[in-house]
Amino acid sequence: MEASNKKPTVLVVEDHADSREMLCELLRQGGLSVLAASDGVEAIAFLQSHMPALVLTDLRMPRMDGMELARYIKSHERYAHIPVVLISANLPAASARIPTIAAFLLKPCSVDHLLGTVTGLLRQSAQSQAQRSLQG
């Protein structure tokens, strides 16, 4: 049962270095393991070699934005189980209905709201994976 003691890993995808480091530090302080990418293309490279428990991504980024990344993740069976949280200062109203996103966070967002959302989704995801393992 050693694996259950392992910290969940969150992949933070943010093109602004200061914001990326701040998010990573807050998540580490919340007891999580963190990987960081500067855009969606770099995030996909991380997905090839790591399997994060959750992806926290900015909306607007160069090369591949957060919505494109979320669609990529959900369209690939290997990654489709990974919850994607979108964080942005400007969220389009219609995006709240897009099923590829597990949650939206508006910048600036409180530490408690960030950690509460992320840990809640990690808990739900772990429970879903445990149920799938028992069924399969």
Secondary structure, DSSP 4 states (H G I P E B T S, - for coil): -GGGGSPPEEEEE-SSHHHHHHHHHHHHHTT-EEEEESSHHHHHHHHHH---SEEEEESS-SSS-HHHHHHHHHHSTTTTTS-EEEEES---GGGGG-TT-SEEEESS--HHHHHHHHHHHHHHHHHHHHHHHHH-
